[in-house]
Amino acid sequence: MSDVLRRQRWWLTRLAALPVHLLVFVVATFFLVRAVPGDPVLLMLGQNYTPEAYTAMRERLGLDGSLITQLGNYLVNTATAVSACRERLTVVRR
């Protein structure tokens, strides 16, 4: 009987640690993408751009805030995308 309890405890601890692992993975992904050299706005606009277009594109992409603000937006958008996918799967299953 103790073997069954030990296996259940192992699964429960893994299940409890899953949200922490997902959060670490999402934050690591954010910082890895930010570490890529280059400016994504310059790549999207090309060589001929105006300072107004550059500023507008940075605002549209959400790159005009601080790094913490960008991380918060990334986490919210990731959670929103996950919940939207979950809703779509529920509709497909019906």
PyMOL commands that set and color helices and strands:
alter all, ss='L'
color gray80, all
select helices_A, chain A and resi 2-34+40-45+51-61+67-93
alter helices_A, ss='H'
color red, helices_A
deselect
rebuild
show_as cartoon
